[in-house]
């Protein structure tokens, strides 16, 4: 019984901590150069980080089995539709799933952002992604200005967009 009470208390503390964490974004880390990569998209076309030089870019690592990834994808789609006319690019890099699984998922929900396949996890390792989802906000010079591991929330997205000058500070 004591173990059960402890487990419930632990979960309550964790839930409150998560709610409080949603109020503000974590601090901005030191910027660093984004690692170059080349992957295929769902149509078999190659895409490289260097293709996006000169434009602000969001890279999101995700998987269809990842619940927080699935929850945040509609919000990322809305963000992409609103901001792409202003030059924002978005790459959704799938983590180690087959093209067939990913394509079926993307088609089912009608997402329009570009999806790349990292079937062997090479880019995951290069970006030191240890948990999904993980999102990198990269400026027009190819510098990671902000990154976050976990489900994106409004404050985190705003911090990321400000860091790559998509939203002007103020």
VENDALIN-V591434 format. One record per helix or strand of 2 or more residues. SS is the DSSP state (hx for helix, st for strand). FROM is the first residue (numbers start at 0). TO is the last residue. If there is no record, write none. Layout:
ss: <SS SS>
from: <FROM FROM>
to: <TO TO>
//
This chain:
ss: <hx st st st hx st hx st hx st hx st st hx>
from: <1 31 37 45 48 56 66 88 98 113 121 133 142 153>
to: <22 32 40 47 51 61 85 94 108 117 125 137 148 162>
//
